[in-house]
Amino acid sequence: MITLLRIITEAANIEGIDLAGSELHGLAQRGGSVEVHVRFGKKVYSPLVKQGGADLIIALEAQESLRACYYASKKRETVFLVNDFSSKALGQNKEFSLDMISKTLGNFSQRAVFLPASQICQEKLKNSLVAGVYMLGFCLFKNILPLREEALKSAIEKIVPKKYLDLNLKAFDLPKRTF
């Protein structure tokens, strides 16, 4: 999530868009979630997205999407982009099923998209760790994210270490060929 935040904020900077971003680590070092916020537009005063104020929520793990529901707009217009990868949540005795997660998100949004991002990246690129960059490419190619491809690719080139750059650029472009 932090890498995605850095890529998005760098791309917005490249495009000259006013922005603010924030990382909320919580208990990440003990298996908990990492939450990042980025806001951009004409003039941004706070890095945190207010309750009911998100246009897009990206969840790299399916159960994490449930933690973000209160950010969804009251008009149910928020796009939830959810990696359908699931693992046992910290402090939980069981996993929530994708069906249950989908039904819950349906109460908050008419636009929940589940992607097998980890699976696709593992099959096509032999590395599931680039699923987040794959999802960022999906957002771009489905016109969910209002940034230009060139700005996002430049940001990836600046943020991602050279030894992982080619893999990440392939992951970013993969949705163009997949969907």
C-alpha positions as CSV (number, residue, x, y, z in Angstrom):
1,M,0.0,0.0,0.0
2,I,2.8,2.4,0.8
3,T,4.4,1.8,-2.6
4,L,1.0,2.5,-4.3
5,L,0.7,5.7,-2.3
6,R,4.1,6.8,-3.3
7,I,3.4,6.0,-7.0
8,I,0.1,7.8,-7.0
9,T,1.4,10.9,-5.3
10,E,4.4,11.1,-7.5
11,A,2.2,10.7,-10.6
12,A,0.0,13.5,-9.3
13,N,3.0,15.7,-8.7
14,I,4.2,15.0,-12.3
15,E,0.9,16.2,-13.5
16,G,1.0,19.3,-11.3
17,I,-2.1,18.3,-9.2
18,D,-2.4,19.5,-5.7
19,L,-2.3,16.5,-3.3
20,A,-1.8,15.3,0.2
21,G,-1.1,11.8,1.4
22,S,-0.8,9.9,4.7
23,E,0.2,6.5,5.9
24,L,-1.5,4.9,8.9
25,H,0.6,1.9,9.9
26,G,-1.4,0.7,13.0
27,L,-0.1,-2.8,14.0
28,A,1.3,-3.6,10.7
29,Q,4.5,-5.0,12.2
30,R,2.4,-7.5,14.0
31,G,0.3,-8.6,11.1
32,G,-2.2,-5.8,11.2
33,S,-3.4,-3.6,8.4
34,V,-1.7,-0.6,6.7
35,E,-4.0,2.1,5.6
36,V,-3.0,4.9,3.3
37,H,-4.9,8.0,2.2
38,V,-4.3,10.2,-0.8
39,R,-6.4,13.2,-1.8
40,F,-5.9,15.2,-4.9
41,G,-7.7,17.9,-6.7
42,K,-7.8,21.7,-7.2
43,K,-6.9,22.5,-3.6
44,V,-6.3,19.9,-0.8
45,Y,-6.1,20.9,2.8
46,S,-6.0,17.6,4.6
47,P,-4.3,14.2,3.7
48,L,-7.0,12.1,5.4
49,V,-10.1,11.0,3.5
50,K,-13.2,11.8,5.6
51,Q,-15.9,9.3,6.5
52,G,-18.1,8.9,3.4
53,G,-15.6,10.8,1.2
54,A,-13.7,8.2,-0.8
55,D,-14.0,7.9,-4.6
56,L,-11.8,4.8,-4.7
57,I,-10.9,2.2,-2.2
58,I,-8.2,-0.4,-3.1
59,A,-7.9,-3.4,-0.9
60,L,-4.9,-5.7,-1.5
61,E,-6.5,-8.4,0.6
62,A,-10.2,-9.0,0.5
63,Q,-11.0,-8.8,4.2
64,E,-9.2,-5.4,4.4
65,S,-12.0,-4.0,2.2
66,L,-14.4,-4.4,5.2
67,R,-12.3,-2.1,7.4
68,A,-12.7,0.6,4.8
69,C,-16.5,0.6,4.3
70,Y,-17.1,3.7,6.4
71,Y,-15.1,5.7,3.9
72,A,-17.6,4.8,1.1
73,S,-19.8,7.6,-0.1
74,K,-23.4,7.7,1.2
75,K,-24.5,7.7,-2.5
76,R,-22.9,4.3,-2.9
77,E,-20.7,5.6,-5.8
78,T,-17.4,4.7,-4.3
79,V,-15.4,2.2,-6.4
80,F,-14.1,-0.7,-4.3
81,L,-11.3,-2.5,-6.1
82,V,-10.6,-5.7,-4.2
83,N,-7.9,-8.3,-4.7
84,D,-9.8,-11.5,-4.1
85,F,-6.8,-12.9,-2.2
86,S,-7.9,-13.6,1.4
87,S,-6.1,-14.5,4.6
88,K,-7.1,-14.8,8.2
89,A,-7.4,-11.3,9.7
90,L,-5.5,-10.4,12.8
91,G,-7.4,-11.4,15.8
92,Q,-10.0,-13.3,13.8
93,N,-10.6,-17.1,14.2
94,K,-11.8,-17.5,10.6
95,E,-11.7,-16.0,7.2
96,F,-14.7,-14.3,5.8
97,S,-15.9,-15.7,2.5
98,L,-15.6,-13.7,-0.7
99,D,-19.4,-14.0,-1.0
100,M,-20.0,-12.5,2.4
101,I,-17.5,-9.7,1.7
102,S,-19.2,-9.0,-1.6
103,K,-22.6,-8.9,0.0
104,T,-21.3,-6.5,2.7
105,L,-19.6,-4.2,0.2
106,G,-22.9,-4.2,-1.8
107,N,-24.5,-2.4,1.2
108,F,-21.9,0.4,0.7
109,S,-21.3,0.6,-3.0
110,Q,-22.9,-0.3,-6.3
111,R,-19.4,-0.6,-7.8
112,A,-17.4,-3.3,-6.1
113,V,-14.9,-5.0,-8.4
114,F,-13.2,-8.2,-7.3
115,L,-10.0,-9.1,-9.2
116,P,-7.9,-12.2,-8.8
117,A,-4.8,-9.9,-9.0
118,S,-2.5,-12.1,-6.9
119,Q,-3.4,-15.2,-8.9
120,I,-3.0,-13.4,-12.3
121,C,0.4,-11.9,-11.3
122,Q,1.6,-15.3,-10.0
123,E,0.4,-17.1,-13.2
124,K,1.6,-14.5,-15.7
125,L,4.7,-13.0,-14.0
126,K,5.6,-15.7,-11.4
127,N,5.3,-13.1,-8.6
128,S,2.1,-12.3,-6.7
129,L,3.8,-9.4,-4.8
130,V,3.2,-7.0,-7.7
131,A,-0.6,-7.4,-7.4
132,G,-1.0,-3.8,-6.2
133,V,0.8,-2.4,-9.2
134,Y,-1.4,-4.6,-11.4
135,M,-4.5,-3.2,-9.7
136,L,-3.2,0.4,-10.3
137,G,-2.9,-0.5,-14.0
138,F,-6.4,-1.8,-13.9
139,C,-7.6,1.5,-12.4
140,L,-6.0,3.4,-15.1
141,F,-7.1,1.2,-18.0
142,K,-10.7,1.2,-16.7
143,N,-10.7,5.0,-16.3
144,I,-11.2,4.7,-12.5
145,L,-8.1,6.8,-11.7
146,P,-7.8,10.3,-13.2
147,L,-4.1,10.2,-13.9
148,R,-2.3,9.7,-17.2
149,E,-0.5,6.5,-18.1
150,E,2.8,8.4,-18.8
151,A,2.7,10.0,-15.4
152,L,2.1,6.7,-13.6
153,K,4.8,4.9,-15.5
154,S,7.3,7.7,-14.8
155,A,6.3,7.5,-11.1
156,I,6.9,3.7,-11.1
157,E,10.3,4.3,-12.7
158,K,11.2,6.8,-10.0
159,I,9.8,4.8,-7.0
160,V,10.5,1.2,-7.7
161,P,14.1,-0.1,-7.2
162,K,15.8,-0.9,-10.5
163,K,16.0,-4.6,-9.9
164,Y,12.2,-4.8,-9.6
165,L,11.3,-2.1,-12.2
166,D,10.8,-4.4,-15.3
167,L,8.5,-6.7,-13.3
168,N,6.4,-3.8,-12.0
169,L,6.1,-2.2,-15.4
170,K,4.9,-5.6,-16.8
171,A,2.4,-5.9,-13.9
172,F,1.1,-2.3,-14.6
173,D,0.6,-3.1,-18.3
174,L,-0.9,-6.5,-17.8
175,P,-4.5,-5.4,-17.3
176,K,-4.4,-3.7,-20.7
177,R,-4.0,-7.3,-22.2
178,T,-6.1,-9.2,-19.6
179,F,-9.4,-7.2,-19.6
